């Protein structure tokens, strides 16, 4: 790799990122939101790398250039992954005893009323049908409730499977226990009234929260290395 000096204990590598494309079908649900959120994050990184950094470099070197305008998608990222975003709202709905897709979408409709940027919208017809629209960098996508948002985000283990895996042996048990530890890391202490005295049980992380964590790690890796 050019014979340059390398710090002891470090390795050099080349990574190739192969991603799924932007998705917009007749009916869009939790999977499409996760996929499109990933593309939004990568688009933000692309804007920063291609436009912001290059123009900063030109300015530092005194090079004249014509300003290039691009759409800042920070609002969309905040609407999906922010503290009051779609994924957080879905997690909150999943923690309720009788959480449902329609209640989740209803909460999003209330969020629409508090936003003036037009990133999340729902007209009268969409509200009646339990749908909402997210304005992505590639265009608006209508997402439908009733497609398993809450169930997919919980990703609950079928009754009896956990006990069976606990009683197993060898690599199956090791894989199961490792997965339990990883799932618990994204959770929070359960402070509900049904918690037994002295028990420090943890609420398992949702699919959305774990997906977001993995995406954060990917973006840290991309921004921390040289991109081409």
C-alpha positions in Angstrom: 0.0 0.0 0.0 2.7 2.5 -0.9 5.2 1.5 1.8 4.1 4.3 4.2 4.7 4.0 7.9 2.1 2.3 9.9 1.4 2.4 13.7 2.1 -0.9 15.4 -1.0 -3.0 15.9 -3.0 -1.3 13.1 -4.2 -2.8 9.9 -5.0 -1.3 6.5 -8.1 -2.2 4.6 -10.3 -1.1 1.7 -14.0 -1.2 2.2 -16.7 -1.2 -0.5 -20.2 -0.2 0.6 -23.0 -2.0 -1.3 -26.4 -0.6 -0.3 -30.0 -1.1 -1.2 -31.7 1.5 -3.4 -34.4 4.0 -2.5 -37.8 2.2 -2.3 -41.3 3.5 -3.1 -44.0 0.9 -3.7 -47.8 1.0 -3.8 -47.8 0.1 -0.1 -44.8 1.1 2.0 -44.2 0.1 5.6 -41.5 -0.3 8.3 -38.9 -2.0 6.0 -39.1 0.8 3.4 -38.8 3.5 6.1 -35.6 1.8 7.4 -34.2 1.5 3.8 -35.0 5.0 2.9 -33.7 6.4 6.2 -30.3 4.7 5.4 -30.3 6.4 2.0 -31.0 9.7 3.6 -28.0 9.3 6.0 -25.8 8.4 3.1 -27.1 11.3 1.0 -26.2 13.6 3.9 -22.7 12.2 4.0 -22.4 12.6 0.2 -23.5 16.3 0.4 -20.9 16.9 3.1 -18.1 15.1 1.3 -18.8 16.4 -2.3 -20.1 19.9 -1.7 -19.3 21.2 1.7 -15.8 19.9 2.1 -14.8 20.7 -1.5 -16.1 24.3 -1.3 -14.3 24.7 2.0 -11.1 23.5 0.4 -11.5 25.9 -2.6 -12.1 28.8 -0.2 -8.9 27.9 1.8 -6.8 27.8 -1.4 -8.4 31.0 -2.8 -9.9 29.2 -5.8 -12.9 30.9 -7.5 -15.9 28.7 -8.1 -19.6 28.9 -8.8 -21.8 28.1 -5.8 -23.6 24.8 -6.1 -26.9 24.6 -4.4 -28.1 21.3 -3.0 -31.1 20.3 -0.8 -30.2 19.9 2.8 -32.0 16.8 4.1 -31.3 17.5 7.8 -35.0 18.1 8.4 -35.9 14.6 7.1 -33.3 12.9 9.2 -34.6 14.7 12.3 -38.2 13.7 11.4 -37.3 10.1 11.1 -34.5 9.5 13.7 -34.8 12.5 16.0 -36.0 12.6 19.6 -39.6 13.2 18.5 -39.2 11.4 15.2 -40.9 8.5 13.6 -38.7 5.7 15.0 -38.9 7.1 18.5 -42.7 7.4 18.3 -42.9 3.8 17.1 -40.7 2.7 20.0 -43.0 4.5 22.5 -46.1 2.8 20.9 -44.4 -0.6 21.2 -44.0 -0.1 25.0 -47.7 0.3 25.5 -49.7 -2.8 26.5 -52.2 -2.3 23.7 -50.0 -0.5 21.2 -51.2 -0.7 17.6 -50.3 0.5 14.1 -53.3 2.8 13.9 -52.5 4.4 17.3 -48.9 4.8 16.1 -50.0 6.5 12.9 -52.5 8.7 14.9 -49.6 10.0 17.0 -47.7 10.8 13.8 -50.7 12.8 12.5 -50.4 14.9 15.7 -46.7 15.4 15.0 -47.7 16.7 11.5 -49.7 19.4 13.1 -46.7 20.6 15.1 -44.3 20.8 12.1 -44.2 23.6 9.6 -41.4 22.2 7.3 -43.7 19.8 5.4 -41.4 16.8 6.0 -44.2 14.7 7.4 -47.7 15.3 6.1 -51.1 13.7 5.9 -54.1 15.1 4.0 -57.7 14.3 5.0 -57.9 11.2 2.9 -54.5 9.8 4.2 -55.6 10.5 7.8 -58.8 8.5 7.2 -56.8 5.6 5.7 -54.1 5.6 8.4 -51.3 6.8 6.1 -48.7 9.5 6.1 -46.1 11.0 3.7 -42.4 11.6 4.3 -40.6 14.0 2.0 -37.4 12.3 1.1 -34.5 13.7 -0.9 -35.7 11.5 -3.8 -39.3 12.4 -3.5 -42.4 11.9 -1.3 -43.2 8.4 -0.1 -46.6 7.5 1.3 -46.4 5.0 4.2 -49.4 2.9 5.3 -50.4 1.8 8.8 -51.8 -1.7 9.2 -48.6 -3.2 7.6 -47.2 -4.5 10.9 -45.2 -1.6 12.2 -45.5 -2.4 15.9 -45.2 -6.2 15.5 -42.1 -5.9 13.2 -40.4 -3.3 15.5 -40.9 -5.6 18.6 -39.7 -8.7 16.8 -40.9 -10.8 19.7 -39.6 -14.4 20.1 -42.4 -17.0 19.8 -43.6 -18.3 23.1 -41.6 -21.3 24.3 -38.6 -20.7 22.0 -36.6 -18.9 24.6 -37.1 -21.7 27.1 -36.1 -24.3 24.6 -32.9 -22.4 23.6 -32.0 -22.0 27.3 -32.2 -25.8 27.7 -30.1 -26.5 24.6 -26.4 -27.0 24.6 -23.3 -26.2 22.6 -23.1 -23.5 20.0 -26.9 -23.0 19.8 -27.0 -21.9 23.4 -24.0 -19.7 23.0 -25.5 -17.9 20.0 -28.8 -17.5 21.9 -27.1 -16.0 25.0 -25.0 -13.7 22.9 -28.1 -12.4 21.2 -29.8 -11.9 24.5 -27.0 -9.7 25.8 -26.8 -7.7 22.5 -30.6 -7.1 22.6 -30.5 -6.0 26.2 -27.8 -3.4 25.6 -30.2 -1.3 23.6 -32.9 -1.4 26.3 -33.5 0.5 29.5 -34.3 -0.6 33.1 -37.9 -1.6 33.4 -39.4 0.6 36.1 -42.9 -0.7 35.7 -45.0 -1.7 38.7 -44.8 -5.4 37.7 -41.1 -5.6 38.2 -40.1 -8.0 41.0 -38.2 -6.6 44.0 -34.5 -6.6 43.6 -34.7 -7.5 39.9 -32.9 -5.4 37.4 -34.6 -6.6 34.3 -34.0 -4.7 31.0 -36.3 -3.9 28.2 -35.0 -5.4 25.0 -34.0 -3.0 22.3 -36.4 -2.7 19.4 -35.6 -3.5 15.8 -35.7 0.2 14.9 -33.4 1.2 17.8 -30.8 -1.5 16.9 -31.0 -0.6 13.2 -30.4 3.0 14.1 -27.4 2.1 16.3 -25.9 -0.1 13.5 -26.4 2.8 11.1 -24.7 5.2 13.4 -21.7 2.8 13.6 -21.6 2.6 9.8 -21.6 6.4 9.4 -18.9 6.7 12.1 -16.8 4.3 10.1 -17.4 6.1 6.8 -16.7 9.6 8.1 -13.7 8.4 10.0 -12.0 7.0 6.9 -10.9 8.4 3.5 -13.8 8.2 1.0 -13.5 8.0 -2.7 
